[in-house]
Each structure stands twice: as C-alpha cells, then as structure tokens.
Amino acid sequence: MPADTLGELIDNLEAAYPGMKRHLVVDGAIKPGLAAVVGHTATRRGLLQKLENDVEVHFITAISGGRS
C-alpha cells in the first residue's frame, strides 16, 4: 500500500480496513506495547517515519513473561 510516512500508511489502512487504526495508534502515537518495524529496523520516529518504495512494515507486540 503506497504511503510516504508510517502515519500515512496507517491512515490508508484505516480507509481500506475501518477500525484498524484504533489497534495501532493512541493519542497520535504508536500504541504502547507495539513496535513498528520498517524494513529490518524498529523505528523510533513513530508516525513520522519516512517510508521507501516497496518497504515492508510490521507491527509487533511486546512479549513479556517467563522467569526473572
């Protein structure tokens, strides 16, 4: 799906799949507990992250648990 930024991509996903944005964004930022991976790198720029053509974007949930 074409987009110049991660925020635009999420808006485009919302247009194609209504309700998707609420699972990814809260208060204008990526939801806590989610990481956005652009290409092979987790972004710290959030919704402002620029996207190159044909780059893969993954949203990964944080996993916790186990023994400490």
Buried (B, 14 or more C-beta within 10 A) or exposed (E): EEBEBBBBBBBBBBEEEEEBBEBBBEEEEBBEEBEBEBEEEEBEEBBEBEBEEEEEBEBEEEEEEEEE
